[in-house]
Amino acid sequence: MTGLLPWAALALTTGLGVVGFAAGTTFYGSITVNLRAREALLPALAFPILVPAVIATVKATALLLSGGWSTEVGTWLTFLAAFDVGTILLATLLFPAAAEG
């Protein structure tokens, strides 16, 4: 794989990783905003949810940088995209309840 395609795949990986991380932390930030110990609770709540996004992003990036595009990269990106869609949908549906409390 030569030219611009590896950089496009790397940009896609980065974008999907950032979206997943941002969606998860924004949702949990909205839950903890009114709590006294929010600085301690946000990382504790968000960490288990964000681990799959971080692992998928790191694995896809490592594979892209070491060998270019492969089916394994596609698998990790598919997982990351599904994680992003699921997190965004779940956060959108649960946000009214989180903002109430």
N, C-alpha and C positions, 0 to 999 in steps of 0.2 A: 504494500500500500504506500503510495507516494503522494506528494503534493499536499493539498489542503484537506483531504479527507481525514487524516488522523487528528488534525487540529479541530475539525468540525465535530468529530466523535468525542474529543476531549472537552470541547465546549458544551456539548449536549450532556455529558456526564456531570460536569460542574453545575450546569443549570438545574438538572434534575436533583442533584444533591442539595443545592441551596434551597430549592422549592420545598423539598421534604423537611429539611431542617427548620426552615422559617415557619412552615405551617404548624409543625409540632410545637415549637417554642412559643409561637404567638398564642396558640390555644391554651397551653398551660400557663402562660403569662397572664391571660385573662382570668384564669381560675384563681391565681394566687395574688392578684393585684390588691385585693382588700385585706389580705392577711398580714398580721404583724410580723411573722417570720418568713416573708416572701423570698428574701434573699437566700434562705437555706432550703426552702421547700421547692422552688422552681427547678434547681438542678436535680434534686432527688426525685421529683415527679417526671421530669422530661427525659432523664437519662435512659431509663429502660425502653421508652418508646422510640428514641432517636438512634439507638444502637443499630438496628437493621439498616437505616438509611446511611449511616456512617460506614458500616462494613461494606455495603454494596458500592458506595461511591469509591472507597479506597481500593477495593478489589478491581473494579472496572478501570480505574485510573492506572493502577499498577500493570494490569494486562495490556492496556493501550500503550503505555510507555515502554513496556518490555518487548512486545511483539506485534503491535498493531491490532487491527480489527480481527476478531475471531468469533466463533459462535458462543464461546463462554462470555465474552464481553456483551454480546447481545442478550444473553440470559440475565446477566447482572443488571443491564439497563432496563430490561423488561420488568424485573422485580422492582427496581427503583421507581419506574413509572407507575406500577401498580400500587406501590407503597404511597407515592405522592397523591394519586387519585383517591385512595382510601382515606388517607389522613385529611385531605382537604374536604372530602365529603362528610366525614365524621365530625370534623371541627365545625363545619358549616351547620350541620344539623344540631350539634350540642351547644353551639355558642350562645343562643338565647338563655338556656338554663345556666350556663357558666357566668354570664354577665349579670343575671338576676341575683346570684348569691353574693 
